[in-house]
Amino acid sequence: MTRMNSKVRVDALELAADAVQQASKRGATGAEAFVRESSHFSCVVRLGDLEKLEEAGSRSLGLRVFMGQRSASSFSSDFTPKGMEALVNEAVGLAQIVAEDPFAGLPEPNELGALPGDLGLFPEDVLALPTQDRIDYARRAEKASREFDSQISNSEGGSFEAFIGRKILVNSLGFAGDYSQSHCSISAAPVARDANGTLRRDFWFSIARAIRKLESPEEIGRQAARRALRRLGARKIPSSRVPVIFDPLVSQALLGNVFDAVNGDTVCLNSTFLSGKIGQQVAVGDLTIIDDGTLPGGLGTSPFDAEGVPPRRTVVIEKGVLKSYLLNTSSARKLGLRSTGNAARVVGGNPRTAPGNLFVTPGSKSLHTIVAETASGLYVTEFLGFGVDITTGDFSRGAIGLWIENGEFIYPVEEVTISGNLKDMLNNISEIGDDLEFRGSTAAPTLRIEGMTVAGH
């Protein structure tokens, strides 16, 4: 994996600026160019042997142009003069024939800018780690999972991944910015077998901006093995209405549903149960959700968003009251608001809305205490399938987990469906754990929700 040197960086900036200039010469009333350069490494070790090794790089430029209230986007990986000319011609030509959008346009000039200082997005240790050491991380994680217990009979492998990338944005309002970022991850996925020959697979992983911030491969392997072993002997259970405790990874998925409901793109379509709810109580008073794209080293942190607007700390829900949606420029204009700096995009696509570092503020109780205070209920460790309607809030997901009786885990559970409605679920949160950890750009601690329907046999 090679670092993108300063010459490449200057060339990419010049390339983006030239594309914007050429679009303006062709009559565009506004334009922006977005360049993405990336290098990705991935390896998988299975049963001690290297099974997969991939390394790839890419570099592409997307151009969005405006013709009054019309806009269009195009992209190319051909950076020759002929390729760039074709890109500009295509984007300008498309913008002349698409329908008008009264909310289309670049951000206002006074909204543009970048967060100052080192945000900790590009630690050198990811780049410096030799290939053999990367493979060894995967091998060590898998080895630790396989050696943890005699009931670990097989493995789907240990893996190591590393990503190094650069984003560059230039627009016709004079904004020009670029930044580098990296992240890496280790995972293990062991398979456990019980006395009857039943197999159960689980996993564990760690992801961070820097190698030094990852959990050790050995601990990842051991935790993956523990998770697989606790699934042995899983039972079906009768249907019931009980409290459900969500493991932090499952709470993270639930928070993703809340993000979908406060996503300005969805709000503009009136396709969320939280449309028109700003200033209203939508959740239990203990719940606060914050999106903060400024956190140093965060996996959702950046100096500017995909439109050149600086990210910020946005309180989405405060003590149960909906305070803000998350917005890009277009959705903000449609709602008569200002962008929250949450624009994201793929090269060649129009900006969409994405979280920065979205999280539920933690409570004060440990998982052990929350379980001990639960007379009977289900602890969910993994969701299966999909079944969430953001428009109505209806929620139904397959799940696996552990049954709780008299404040203790009794046995593993499988083949159940959890259902409810997100409107009720947000108001029925009875406990928020103290175990907030970021394993991605969204994070939530353990959550206990009262009165959910668990459908079994």
C-alpha positions as CSV (number, residue, x, y, z in Angstrom):
1,M,0.0,0.0,0.0
2,T,1.7,3.2,-1.2
3,R,1.1,6.7,0.1
4,M,-0.3,9.3,-2.3
5,N,2.5,11.8,-2.6
6,S,2.3,15.5,-2.7
7,K,2.7,15.6,-6.5
8,V,-0.4,13.4,-6.9
9,R,-2.2,15.7,-4.4
10,V,-1.4,18.8,-6.3
11,D,-2.3,17.3,-9.6
12,A,-5.7,16.2,-8.3
13,L,-6.4,19.7,-6.9
14,E,-5.4,21.2,-10.3
15,L,-7.5,18.6,-12.1
16,A,-10.6,19.4,-10.0
17,A,-10.1,23.1,-10.4
18,D,-9.7,22.8,-14.1
19,A,-12.9,20.7,-14.5
20,V,-14.8,23.5,-12.6
21,Q,-13.3,26.2,-14.8
22,Q,-14.1,24.3,-18.0
23,A,-17.8,23.8,-16.9
24,S,-18.1,27.5,-16.2
25,K,-16.7,28.3,-19.6
26,R,-19.4,26.0,-21.1
27,G,-22.1,28.2,-19.4
28,A,-22.5,26.5,-16.0
29,T,-23.8,28.9,-13.4
30,G,-22.2,26.8,-10.7
31,A,-20.0,23.7,-10.5
32,E,-18.1,21.5,-8.1
33,A,-15.6,18.7,-8.6
34,F,-15.1,15.9,-6.2
35,V,-12.0,13.6,-6.4
36,R,-11.6,10.4,-4.5
37,E,-8.3,8.5,-4.3
38,S,-8.1,5.3,-2.3
39,S,-6.1,2.3,-1.6
40,H,-7.6,-0.8,0.1
41,F,-5.9,-3.9,1.6
42,S,-7.7,-7.0,2.7
43,C,-6.6,-10.5,3.8
44,V,-8.3,-13.5,5.2
45,V,-6.5,-16.3,7.1
46,R,-8.5,-19.5,7.5
47,L,-7.3,-22.6,9.5
48,G,-3.9,-20.9,9.7
49,D,-3.5,-20.5,6.0
50,L,-3.7,-17.4,3.9
51,E,-6.9,-17.8,1.9
52,K,-7.3,-14.3,0.4
53,L,-5.1,-11.3,-0.3
54,E,-6.3,-8.3,-2.1
55,E,-4.9,-4.9,-2.7
56,A,-6.4,-2.3,-5.0
57,G,-6.4,1.4,-5.7
58,S,-8.7,3.7,-7.4
59,R,-8.9,7.4,-8.4
60,S,-12.0,9.1,-9.9
61,L,-13.5,12.5,-10.3
62,G,-17.1,13.5,-10.2
63,L,-18.4,16.7,-11.6
64,R,-21.7,18.4,-10.7
65,V,-22.8,21.4,-12.7
66,F,-25.7,23.8,-12.5
67,M,-27.6,25.5,-15.2
68,G,-29.8,27.9,-13.2
69,Q,-32.1,25.5,-11.4
70,R,-31.1,22.5,-13.4
71,S,-28.2,20.3,-12.3
72,A,-26.6,17.0,-13.3
73,S,-23.6,14.9,-12.3
74,S,-21.1,12.7,-14.1
75,F,-17.9,11.0,-13.3
76,S,-14.8,9.6,-14.9
77,S,-11.5,7.8,-14.1
78,D,-10.0,8.9,-17.4
79,F,-7.9,11.9,-16.4
80,T,-6.5,12.6,-19.8
81,P,-7.4,15.9,-21.4
82,K,-9.8,14.1,-23.8
83,G,-11.4,12.2,-20.9
84,M,-11.9,15.4,-18.9
85,E,-13.3,17.2,-21.9
86,A,-15.8,14.3,-22.4
87,L,-16.7,14.5,-18.7
88,V,-17.5,18.2,-18.8
89,N,-19.4,17.9,-22.0
90,E,-21.6,15.1,-20.6
91,A,-22.4,16.9,-17.3
92,V,-23.2,20.2,-19.0
93,G,-25.3,18.4,-21.6
94,L,-27.3,16.6,-19.1
95,A,-27.9,19.7,-17.0
96,Q,-29.5,21.4,-20.0
97,I,-32.2,18.8,-20.3
98,V,-33.2,17.7,-16.8
99,A,-36.1,19.2,-14.9
100,E,-35.7,22.3,-12.9
101,D,-35.3,22.0,-9.1
102,P,-35.9,25.3,-7.2
103,F,-33.7,24.0,-4.3
104,A,-30.7,23.0,-6.4
105,G,-27.5,24.8,-6.0
106,L,-24.2,25.1,-4.1
107,P,-24.2,26.1,-0.5
108,E,-24.2,29.8,0.3
109,P,-20.6,31.2,0.3
110,N,-20.8,32.0,4.0
111,E,-21.6,28.4,4.8
112,L,-18.4,27.1,3.2
113,G,-15.3,26.3,5.2
114,A,-13.2,23.6,7.0
115,L,-12.5,22.6,10.6
116,P,-9.0,23.8,11.6
117,G,-6.2,21.7,13.0
118,D,-5.3,18.0,13.0
119,L,-8.4,15.9,13.4
120,G,-6.5,12.7,13.8
121,L,-7.8,11.2,10.5
122,F,-4.6,9.9,9.1
123,P,-2.3,8.2,11.6
124,E,1.0,7.0,10.0
125,D,0.9,3.6,11.6
126,V,-1.7,2.2,9.2
127,L,0.5,3.1,6.2
128,A,3.7,1.9,7.8
129,L,2.5,-1.6,8.8
130,P,4.2,-4.2,6.5
131,T,2.1,-6.6,4.6
132,Q,3.4,-9.6,6.6
133,D,2.4,-8.0,9.9
134,R,-1.1,-7.3,8.5
135,I,-1.4,-11.0,7.7
136,D,-0.1,-11.9,11.1
137,Y,-2.8,-9.8,12.8
138,A,-5.4,-11.9,10.9
139,R,-3.6,-15.1,11.8
140,R,-3.3,-14.3,15.5
141,A,-7.0,-13.4,15.8
142,E,-8.1,-16.7,14.2
143,K,-5.6,-18.7,16.2
144,A,-6.8,-17.2,19.5
145,S,-10.4,-18.0,18.6
146,R,-9.7,-21.6,17.6
147,E,-7.6,-22.3,20.7
148,F,-10.0,-20.8,23.1
149,D,-12.1,-24.0,23.7
150,S,-12.3,-27.5,22.4
151,Q,-15.9,-26.9,21.2
152,I,-14.5,-24.4,18.6
153,S,-14.4,-26.9,15.7
154,N,-14.0,-24.7,12.6
155,S,-13.5,-21.2,11.5
156,E,-14.7,-18.8,8.7
157,G,-11.4,-17.0,9.2
158,G,-9.6,-14.1,10.7
159,S,-9.2,-10.9,8.7
160,F,-7.3,-7.7,8.5
161,E,-8.3,-4.7,6.4
162,A,-6.7,-1.3,5.9
163,F,-8.0,1.7,4.0
164,I,-6.1,4.9,3.0
165,G,-7.9,7.5,1.1
166,R,-8.0,11.2,0.0
167,K,-10.9,13.4,-0.7
168,I,-10.7,16.7,-2.7
169,L,-13.5,19.2,-3.3
170,V,-13.3,22.3,-5.4
171,N,-16.3,24.5,-6.4
172,S,-16.9,27.6,-8.4
173,L,-17.5,29.7,-5.3
174,G,-13.8,29.6,-4.5
175,F,-13.8,26.7,-2.1
176,A,-10.9,24.2,-2.4
177,G,-10.1,21.6,0.2
178,D,-8.6,18.2,0.6
179,Y,-7.8,15.7,3.4
180,S,-6.4,12.2,3.9
181,Q,-7.9,9.6,6.1
182,S,-7.3,6.0,7.1
183,H,-8.8,3.2,9.1
184,C,-8.1,-0.5,9.8
185,S,-9.9,-3.4,11.3
186,I,-9.4,-6.9,12.6
187,S,-12.0,-9.6,12.9
188,A,-12.5,-13.3,13.7
189,A,-15.4,-15.6,12.9
190,P,-15.1,-19.0,14.7
191,V,-17.6,-21.9,14.5
192,A,-18.6,-23.9,17.6
193,R,-20.0,-27.4,17.7
194,D,-22.0,-29.0,20.5
195,A,-22.2,-32.7,21.5
196,N,-25.1,-33.2,19.0
197,G,-23.0,-31.8,16.1
198,T,-25.0,-28.6,15.9
199,L,-22.9,-25.7,14.6
200,R,-23.1,-22.1,15.6
201,R,-21.0,-19.3,14.2
202,D,-20.4,-15.8,15.6
203,F,-17.8,-13.0,15.2
204,W,-16.0,-10.1,16.8
205,F,-14.1,-7.2,15.4
206,S,-12.3,-4.0,16.2
207,I,-12.0,-0.9,13.9
208,A,-10.1,2.3,14.4
209,R,-8.3,5.1,12.6
210,A,-4.9,3.8,14.0
211,I,-3.3,0.4,14.5
212,R,-2.5,1.3,18.1
213,K,-6.1,1.9,18.9
214,L,-7.3,-1.6,17.8
215,E,-8.0,-4.2,20.4
216,S,-5.4,-7.0,20.4
217,P,-5.9,-9.8,17.8
218,E,-5.9,-12.3,20.7
219,E,-8.7,-10.5,22.6
220,I,-10.7,-10.2,19.4
221,G,-10.3,-14.0,18.8
222,R,-11.2,-14.9,22.4
223,Q,-14.3,-12.6,22.4
224,A,-15.5,-14.1,19.0
225,A,-15.1,-17.6,20.5
226,R,-17.1,-16.6,23.6
227,R,-19.9,-15.3,21.4
228,A,-20.0,-18.5,19.3
229,L,-20.0,-20.8,22.4
230,R,-22.8,-19.0,24.1
231,R,-25.0,-19.8,21.1
232,L,-24.7,-23.6,21.6
233,G,-27.9,-25.2,22.8
234,A,-30.2,-22.5,21.5
235,R,-33.9,-23.0,22.0
236,K,-37.2,-21.8,20.6
237,I,-39.4,-20.0,23.1
238,P,-43.1,-19.3,23.4
239,S,-44.4,-16.0,22.2
240,S,-44.5,-13.4,24.9
241,R,-44.6,-9.7,25.7
242,V,-41.4,-8.8,27.7
243,P,-38.6,-6.3,28.2
244,V,-36.0,-6.6,25.5
245,I,-32.3,-5.7,26.2
246,F,-30.3,-4.7,23.1
247,D,-26.6,-5.5,23.0
248,P,-24.6,-2.4,21.9
249,L,-24.1,-3.7,18.4
250,V,-27.8,-4.2,18.1
251,S,-28.5,-0.8,19.7
252,Q,-26.3,0.6,17.0
253,A,-28.5,-0.9,14.3
254,L,-31.6,0.5,16.1
255,L,-29.9,4.0,16.1
256,G,-29.5,3.5,12.4
257,N,-33.3,3.4,12.1
258,V,-33.5,6.6,14.1
259,F,-31.1,8.2,11.7
260,D,-33.3,7.2,8.8
261,A,-36.2,8.9,10.6
262,V,-34.3,12.2,11.1
263,N,-32.5,12.1,7.7
264,G,-33.5,15.4,5.9
265,D,-33.8,13.6,2.6
266,T,-36.5,11.4,4.1
267,V,-38.2,14.2,6.0
268,C,-38.5,16.2,2.8
269,L,-40.5,13.3,1.3
270,N,-42.7,13.2,4.4
271,S,-41.7,9.5,4.6
272,T,-40.8,9.4,8.3
273,F,-42.8,9.1,11.5
274,L,-40.8,12.1,12.8
275,S,-41.8,14.5,10.1
276,G,-43.0,17.8,11.6
277,K,-42.0,16.8,15.1
278,I,-39.3,19.3,15.9
279,G,-39.8,20.6,19.4
280,Q,-42.0,17.7,20.4
281,Q,-41.4,14.9,22.9
282,V,-40.7,11.9,20.8
283,A,-38.8,9.7,23.3
284,V,-38.3,9.0,27.0
285,G,-36.7,11.9,28.9
286,D,-33.5,10.0,29.5
287,L,-32.7,9.7,25.8
288,T,-30.2,12.1,24.2
289,I,-28.8,11.5,20.7
290,I,-26.0,13.6,19.3
291,D,-24.3,13.8,15.9
292,D,-20.8,15.2,16.1
293,G,-18.7,15.3,13.0
294,T,-15.9,17.1,14.8
295,L,-14.7,14.4,17.2
296,P,-11.0,13.9,16.8
297,G,-10.2,10.5,15.3
298,G,-13.9,9.7,14.8
299,L,-14.7,7.3,12.0
300,G,-17.4,9.9,10.9
301,T,-15.2,12.9,11.3
302,S,-14.1,15.2,8.5
303,P,-12.9,18.8,8.1
304,F,-15.7,19.5,5.6
305,D,-18.6,17.6,4.2
306,A,-19.2,16.6,0.6
307,E,-20.4,20.1,-0.2
308,G,-17.7,22.0,1.6
309,V,-19.7,22.8,4.7
310,P,-17.9,22.2,8.0
311,P,-19.4,19.4,10.2
312,R,-20.7,20.4,13.6
313,R,-22.1,19.0,16.8
314,T,-25.8,18.7,16.4
315,V,-28.1,17.6,19.2
316,V,-30.8,15.5,17.4
317,I,-32.8,14.5,20.5
318,E,-32.3,16.1,23.8
319,K,-34.0,14.5,26.9
320,G,-36.6,13.0,24.6
321,V,-37.3,16.2,22.6
322,L,-36.6,16.2,18.9
323,K,-34.3,19.2,18.4
324,S,-33.0,18.9,14.8
325,Y,-32.9,16.9,11.6
326,L,-29.7,16.1,9.9
327,L,-29.4,18.0,6.6
328,N,-27.4,18.7,3.5
329,T,-27.9,21.9,1.5
330,S,-30.8,20.7,-0.7
331,S,-32.9,19.2,2.2
332,A,-32.2,22.2,4.4
333,R,-33.5,24.6,1.7
334,K,-36.6,22.5,1.2
335,L,-37.3,22.7,4.9
336,G,-36.3,26.4,5.3
337,L,-33.3,25.5,7.5
338,R,-29.5,25.5,7.3
339,S,-27.3,22.5,6.4
340,T,-25.9,20.7,9.5
341,G,-22.8,19.7,7.5
342,N,-24.0,16.1,6.9
343,A,-23.7,15.9,3.1
344,A,-22.0,12.8,1.7
345,R,-21.7,11.4,-1.8
346,V,-20.2,8.8,-4.0
347,V,-18.1,10.0,-6.9
348,G,-20.4,11.1,-9.6
349,G,-23.6,11.1,-7.4
350,N,-25.6,14.0,-6.0
351,P,-25.1,14.7,-2.3
352,R,-27.1,12.7,0.2
353,T,-27.3,12.9,3.9
354,A,-25.1,10.7,6.2
355,P,-24.3,10.8,9.9
356,G,-21.1,12.2,11.3
357,N,-20.4,10.4,14.6
358,L,-24.0,9.7,15.7
359,F,-24.4,8.3,19.2
360,V,-26.7,7.9,22.2
361,T,-25.3,9.5,25.3
362,P,-24.5,6.7,27.9
363,G,-26.3,6.1,31.2
364,S,-24.8,5.0,34.4
365,K,-25.7,1.3,34.8
366,S,-23.6,-1.7,33.6
367,L,-25.0,-4.5,31.5
368,H,-24.7,-6.7,34.6
369,T,-26.9,-4.4,36.6
370,I,-29.5,-4.0,33.9
371,V,-29.8,-7.8,33.4
372,A,-29.9,-8.4,37.2
373,E,-32.8,-5.9,37.5
374,T,-34.7,-7.8,34.7
375,A,-37.1,-10.4,36.1
376,S,-37.8,-12.0,32.7
377,G,-36.9,-11.0,29.2
378,L,-34.7,-11.3,26.1
379,Y,-31.2,-10.1,25.5
380,V,-30.7,-9.6,21.8
381,T,-27.2,-10.2,20.4
382,E,-27.9,-10.1,16.7
383,F,-30.7,-9.0,14.3
384,L,-31.6,-11.1,11.3
385,G,-33.3,-9.9,8.1
386,F,-35.1,-6.6,7.6
387,G,-38.4,-5.2,8.6
388,V,-38.6,-1.6,9.5
389,D,-41.0,0.9,8.0
390,I,-39.7,4.4,8.7
391,T,-42.9,6.0,7.5
392,T,-45.1,4.4,10.1
393,G,-42.4,3.3,12.6
394,D,-43.5,-0.3,12.4
395,F,-40.6,-2.6,13.5
396,S,-40.2,-6.3,13.1
397,R,-36.8,-8.1,13.0
398,G,-35.7,-11.7,13.3
399,A,-33.3,-12.1,16.3
400,I,-31.1,-14.4,18.3
401,G,-30.0,-13.9,21.9
402,L,-30.2,-15.1,25.5
403,W,-33.2,-15.6,27.6
404,I,-33.2,-13.9,31.0
405,E,-34.9,-15.3,34.1
406,N,-34.6,-13.9,37.6
407,G,-31.9,-11.5,36.6
408,E,-29.7,-14.1,35.0
409,F,-28.9,-15.4,31.5
410,I,-30.5,-18.9,31.4
411,Y,-30.1,-20.3,27.8
412,P,-29.6,-19.1,24.2
413,V,-32.6,-18.4,22.0
414,E,-33.1,-18.6,18.3
415,E,-35.8,-18.3,15.7
416,V,-37.7,-15.4,17.3
417,T,-39.1,-12.2,15.9
418,I,-39.2,-9.0,17.8
419,S,-41.8,-6.5,16.9
420,G,-43.2,-3.1,18.0
421,N,-43.3,0.4,16.7
422,L,-40.3,2.8,16.8
423,K,-42.6,5.6,18.2
424,D,-43.4,3.4,21.2
425,M,-40.0,1.9,21.5
426,L,-38.3,5.3,21.9
427,N,-40.8,6.1,24.6
428,N,-40.4,2.7,26.4
429,I,-36.7,2.8,26.9
430,S,-36.3,2.0,30.6
431,E,-32.5,1.7,30.9
432,I,-29.5,3.1,29.0
433,G,-26.2,1.4,29.7
434,D,-22.8,2.9,30.4
435,D,-21.0,0.8,27.7
436,L,-20.8,3.3,24.8
437,E,-18.1,2.3,22.3
438,F,-17.6,3.4,18.7
439,R,-17.3,0.5,16.3
440,G,-18.2,2.6,13.3
441,S,-19.6,6.1,12.8
442,T,-22.7,5.3,14.9
443,A,-22.7,4.0,18.4
444,A,-25.1,3.2,21.2
445,P,-24.8,1.6,24.6
446,T,-27.0,-1.3,26.0
447,L,-30.7,-0.3,25.8
448,R,-33.6,-2.0,27.6
449,I,-37.1,-1.4,26.0
450,E,-40.2,-2.5,27.8
451,G,-43.2,-4.3,26.4
452,M,-42.0,-5.6,23.1
453,T,-43.6,-8.6,21.4
454,V,-41.3,-11.6,21.1
455,A,-42.8,-14.1,18.7
456,G,-41.5,-17.7,19.1
457,H,-43.2,-21.0,18.4
